């Protein structure tokens, strides 16, 4: 599916990225979420996880990156997301979004999931989005 006109139920996009410790540190700096659970090995060893974990919001950001792969201009209206398992820095995660319902007027309901490289589901949810027709665009960067 490469065209806006082809959007419909069953259409799916994915985005895969390895999230490094540097990504986690950068996200902590940008977001201000400096919880030592994400950044401090010694602190994290004493938690239920036993190791630093990736911010949940960074994991959910992969869903946003996947949404950018739909043709058109995708605008989030809502996201309901349940975190099922943690991710350690260095893991490769894949976010997948599938259109499950078309409401009309460019509005869609999507299943949104994030898996790790072992296929374990880390996050499961549902989003409502607008996907508008793309305007004329010439890439300048």
C-alpha positions as a printed NumPy array, in Angstrom:
array([[  0.   ,   0.   ,   0.   ],
       [  1.659,   3.172,  -1.174],
       [ -1.303,   5.396,  -1.971],
       [ -3.708,   7.35 ,   0.176],
       [ -6.627,   6.146,  -1.954],
       [ -5.882,   2.522,  -0.941],
       [ -6.346,   3.057,   2.815],
       [ -8.88 ,   0.759,   4.431],
       [ -9.521,  -1.951,   6.992],
       [ -6.653,  -4.413,   7.137],
       [ -3.976,  -1.963,   5.97 ],
       [ -0.915,  -2.241,   8.176],
       [  2.357,  -0.382,   8.743],
       [  5.366,  -1.193,  10.923],
       [  8.486,   0.505,  12.213],
       [ 11.516,  -1.285,  13.701],
       [ 14.315,   0.274,  15.734],
       [ 17.029,  -0.855,  18.086],
       [ 16.805,   1.299,  21.224],
       [ 20.297,   1.828,  22.617],
       [ 21.336,   3.12 ,  26.026],
       [ 22.208,   6.354,  24.213],
       [ 18.612,   6.587,  22.91 ],
       [ 17.322,   6.116,  26.467],
       [ 19.697,   8.811,  27.794],
       [ 18.732,  11.205,  25.001],
       [ 15.042,  10.626,  25.694],
       [ 15.616,  11.278,  29.414],
       [ 17.312,  14.562,  28.57 ],
       [ 14.671,  15.665,  26.069],
       [ 11.65 ,  14.615,  28.142],
       [ 13.029,  15.439,  31.596],
       [ 12.168,  11.904,  32.787],
       [ 15.406,  11.121,  34.617],
       [ 14.021,   8.276,  36.723],
       [ 17.12 ,   6.269,  37.734],
       [ 15.253,   3.084,  36.764],
       [ 16.11 ,   4.022,  33.173],
       [ 19.594,   5.453,  33.671],
       [ 21.42 ,   3.969,  36.67 ],
       [ 22.601,   0.337,  36.548],
       [ 23.163,   0.072,  40.308],
       [ 19.785,   1.559,  41.164],
       [ 17.969,  -0.579,  38.567],
       [ 19.598,  -3.771,  39.935],
       [ 17.625,  -3.232,  43.151],
       [ 14.251,  -2.929,  41.381],
       [ 11.812,  -5.617,  40.228],
       [ 13.453,  -5.49 ,  36.786],
       [ 17.038,  -6.012,  37.914],
       [ 18.336,  -3.888,  35.063],
       [ 17.621,  -0.51 ,  33.47 ],
       [ 14.545,  -0.449,  31.253],
       [ 13.449,   1.712,  28.333],
       [ 10.918,   4.456,  29.115],
       [  7.384,   3.339,  28.296],
       [  6.789,   6.592,  26.474],
       [  9.836,   5.962,  24.285],
       [  8.438,   2.534,  23.422],
       [  5.063,   4.062,  22.578],
       [  6.85 ,   6.632,  20.419],
       [  7.636,   3.794,  18.022],
       [  3.883,   3.599,  17.359],
       [  3.971,   7.227,  16.263],
       [  6.908,   6.413,  13.978],
       [  4.919,   3.538,  12.459],
       [  1.92 ,   5.827,  11.897],
       [  4.146,   8.106,   9.83 ],
       [  4.457,   5.228,   7.326],
       [  0.786,   5.474,   6.289],
       [  0.36 ,   7.484,   3.087],
       [ -1.071,  10.881,   3.904],
       [ -0.855,  13.046,   6.998],
       [ -1.637,  11.048,  10.145],
       [ -2.918,  12.953,  13.177],
       [ -3.324,  11.243,  16.56 ],
       [ -6.693,  11.794,  18.222],
       [ -6.36 ,   9.229,  21.016],
       [ -4.255,   6.289,  22.159],
       [ -5.162,   3.632,  24.719],
       [ -2.102,   1.547,  25.569],
       [ -1.301,  -1.186,  28.064],
       [  2.317,  -2.042,  28.846],
       [  2.69 ,  -5.801,  29.212],
       [  6.436,  -6.202,  29.633],
       [  9.548,  -4.045,  29.913],
       [ 12.279,  -3.586,  27.322],
       [ 15.973,  -3.396,  28.103],
       [ 18.204,  -0.945,  26.239],
       [ 19.822,  -2.593,  23.236],
       [ 16.694,  -4.469,  22.199],
       [ 15.151,  -4.211,  18.756],
       [ 11.467,  -3.33 ,  18.899],
       [  8.795,  -3.305,  16.195],
       [  5.614,  -1.238,  16.358],
       [  2.756,  -2.327,  14.112],
       [ -0.454,  -0.413,  13.43 ],
       [ -3.387,  -1.97 ,  11.61 ],
       [ -6.598,  -0.256,  10.541],
       [ -9.5  ,  -2.155,  12.104],
       [-12.359,   0.255,  11.427],
       [-12.99 ,   3.145,   9.037],
       [-15.392,   5.735,  10.456],
       [-15.494,   7.927,   7.351],
       [-14.25 ,  11.49 ,   6.982],
       [-10.626,  10.238,   7.198],
       [-11.055,   8.807,  10.731],
       [ -9.821,   5.306,  11.577],
       [ -9.541,   2.954,  14.54 ],
       [ -6.227,   1.085,  14.721],
       [ -4.796,  -1.818,  16.674],
       [ -1.36 ,  -0.746,  17.929],
       [  1.204,  -3.233,  19.237],
       [  4.914,  -3.271,  20.015],
       [  6.946,  -6.507,  20.011],
       [ 10.566,  -7.195,  20.881],
       [ 12.956,  -9.177,  18.668],
       [ 11.771, -12.424,  20.311],
       [  8.163, -11.725,  19.344],
       [  7.101, -10.934,  22.922],
       [  4.323,  -8.345,  23.01 ],
       [  5.475,  -5.389,  25.108],
       [  2.575,  -2.993,  24.519],
       [ -0.953,  -3.467,  23.202],
       [ -3.5  ,  -0.808,  22.447],
       [ -5.862,   1.012,  20.207],
       [ -5.664,   4.417,  18.564],
       [ -8.046,   6.741,  16.783],
       [ -6.423,   8.803,  14.042],
       [ -7.204,  11.118,  11.181],
       [ -5.336,  10.337,   7.989],
       [ -5.709,  13.289,   5.646],
       [ -4.828,  13.328,   1.983],
       [ -1.238,  14.495,   1.571],
       [ -0.668,  18.005,   0.233],
       [  1.823,  18.631,  -2.552],
       [  5.275,  18.175,  -1.032],
       [  8.841,  18.483,  -2.185],
       [ 11.462,  17.154,   0.224],
       [ 14.013,  19.84 ,   1.056],
       [ 16.333,  18.068,   3.491]])
